[in-house]
């Protein structure tokens, strides 16, 4: 039996798989294929983000990523409901690195089969820690500006009152003298 065609197809498939792997591993975002909340495949960027080797992550449940079990359970329920309803889910949340350090990600998920998260979900992770810190600094600066404006308004009101009271007395005395 001639298997030349089959061998050609196998080589072509292997080449395509190698290209896909190279593309996904060089993405600037973390990518995970998750089936029933276990990592079936992860790209290099995701492993770097967390501080693990890719091999350590494959086959693991996703509970270790979250700050605590309650957060993991709440996220699972919320994400599953959204994936069933709209086939996608996007959120910003904190995850935990291997060192225990928390960092912010914007994560988005999409079902492999429409509206069926049990068949698998492709998750993307973008590290937004710097953006969150910048937002916090800007909120802090805005709050300081509000405080300064309030203090300035109170000072102007108090100064105006302090000058008005003696001036009113001087004007009254001037009118009496006239």
Residue pairs with C-beta under 8 A, 6 or more apart in sequence:
24 31
24 43
25 43
25 44
25 45
26 44
27 43
27 45
28 45
29 45
29 124
29 125
29 126
30 42
30 43
30 45
30 46
30 47
30 49
30 105
30 123
30 124
30 125
30 126
30 127
31 42
31 43
31 45
31 46
31 122
31 123
31 124
31 125
32 39
32 41
32 42
32 43
32 46
32 122
32 123
32 125
33 39
33 40
33 41
33 42
33 112
33 120
33 121
33 122
33 123
34 40
34 62
34 109
34 120
34 121
34 122
34 123
35 118
35 119
35 120
35 121
36 118
37 61
37 62
37 63
37 76
38 59
38 60
38 61
38 62
39 57
39 58
39 59
39 60
39 61
39 62
40 58
40 59
40 120
41 58
42 54
42 57
42 58
43 54
44 54
46 57
46 125
47 53
47 54
47 56
47 57
49 97
49 103
49 105
49 125
49 127
50 57
50 65
50 95
50 97
50 98
51 97
51 98
51 99
52 98
62 72
63 69
63 72
64 96
65 72
65 95
65 96
66 72
66 75
66 95
66 96
67 94
67 95
67 96
67 102
71 93
75 91
75 93
78 89
78 91
79 89
79 91
79 109
79 117
79 121
80 117
82 88
82 89
83 89
83 109
83 110
83 111
83 115
83 117
83 121
84 115
84 116
84 117
85 115
87 110
87 111
87 114
87 115
88 108
88 109
88 110
88 111
89 108
89 109
89 110
90 106
90 107
90 108
90 109
91 106
91 107
91 108
92 104
92 105
92 106
92 107
92 128
92 132
93 104
93 105
93 107
94 102
94 103
94 104
94 105
95 102
95 103
95 105
95 125
96 102
96 103
97 103
103 127
103 129
104 127
104 128
104 129
104 131
104 132
105 125
105 126
105 127
105 128
106 125
106 126
106 128
107 123
107 124
107 125
107 126
108 123
108 124
109 117
109 121
109 122
109 123
109 124
110 121
110 122
111 117
111 119
111 120
111 121
112 119
112 120
112 121
112 122
113 119
113 120
